[in-house]
Amino acid sequence: MTDRLSLGPDAARQLATATKTVPQMRGITPRYLLRALPWVDLDSGVYRVNRRRTFVLGDDRISTYDDNGSARVVPGDLREVPYLREADDAAIAQLADAFTEVSFEAGQVIVQEGDAADRLWIIVQGRAEKRVTGRYGEDALLEVVGDGQFFDLGAWSRSEPMPYRVQALTRGTALCAERSALAALADRDEALRAELDAYSAGDAPMPGSEVPVDLTAGHVGEPELPATYVDYEDAPREYHMTLAQTVLRVHTRVADLYNGPIDQTRAQANLTIAALRERQESALLNHPEFGLFNNVSPGQRVQARTGAPTPDDLDELLAKVWKQPGYFLAHPKAIAAFGRECTRRGVPPVVDNRFGSPLLTWRGVPLLPSDKVRFTNGGGVHTGTTEILLMRMGEAEQGVVGLRPAEVPDEAEPGLSMRNMGVDNKGITSYLMTAYFNTAVLVEDAIAVLQNVEVAKYHDYS
């Protein structure tokens, strides 16, 4: 006997039916990139981007490596220098050995404007700014340079005075090569001497520029008009379908007996599809071959001047992608850091509703958050640096597009198939889950990136 006067909740629960949710998954994100990309449905597995012929373009970086605590140049990367592209390996290796390590401190003037450019500088680690005296004597900022960038190639090659001064923004390390090392190589190699002379004379085309089309304008009378044609690349880039794939297994006993009110197979498939889509977005951003962060051309890279992302930095990106910019994309920590810089300046960004969510915008361009944007040069999001991407979108705008098959067998979602592989002798049904996708940048100025963005800078507003 008990002293209870009514039925207890614990006993009553045995007769009650619980209202259940479908399985939840913390790893699911809004995947704004997949929603923002204009998708091109391919009838075949290849997407060829035909472009107007351009002159050879490198990545504007010379890589270095650590050799027992000392920084060394990767010899093959010296071919980023236009007149060294066809040089033999021995000459390249000899020039790489001529680089010596130099340290600098924040605020230090590394090179003065007008000084003899007797050394080529490669920044191993750190950040510096190029400044020049303007027309009316004002101090003008030209560019912020960071890891892997070099200066000043033109003045060093021609043995001319430095056209600007370089001042360090942070403490760092650089590698330097004397002009005499290049001269010694050119004296022994006639082909290299000819390439160097052509570069010094300004006869070589600008890397990355398009082959010109001969035109005339503003003429009067009946002059003889130029004849021309627009040349195309001989080997246009082709994008092949890549994939994310797994095998989902569901026991037939589970699917037969425990299928209500929630379909077990469908619940398993939905979570697997979400995981495939998350991996897809990560690959579209970070894959070493076709990832957007790895397909930004040299002229479209901007260095964060003070580390934290400022309105000035995002304006620099907009100056790079000024033709119909579509979206910024950044890690949520980077967007928060940008918001702090805007608050400090008293210019809070406007909030706009896109994809059913309130998003910060800058100059009318939304900032899409994605946790797939990686951090480098540190132990995590609190100590490393990240990047902010700006994209123009769509085929008609010569922008960035997503690629997927027009149709796949057993399609569960666009570009994603769920193929029944049968039941094995243990009564387990297997489903081959495959997402096919890729992304393409149609022209170089459709995308730009802000690099070396720091997110740990806070301000005291008291």
Disulfide bonds with the S-S distance in Angstrom:
none
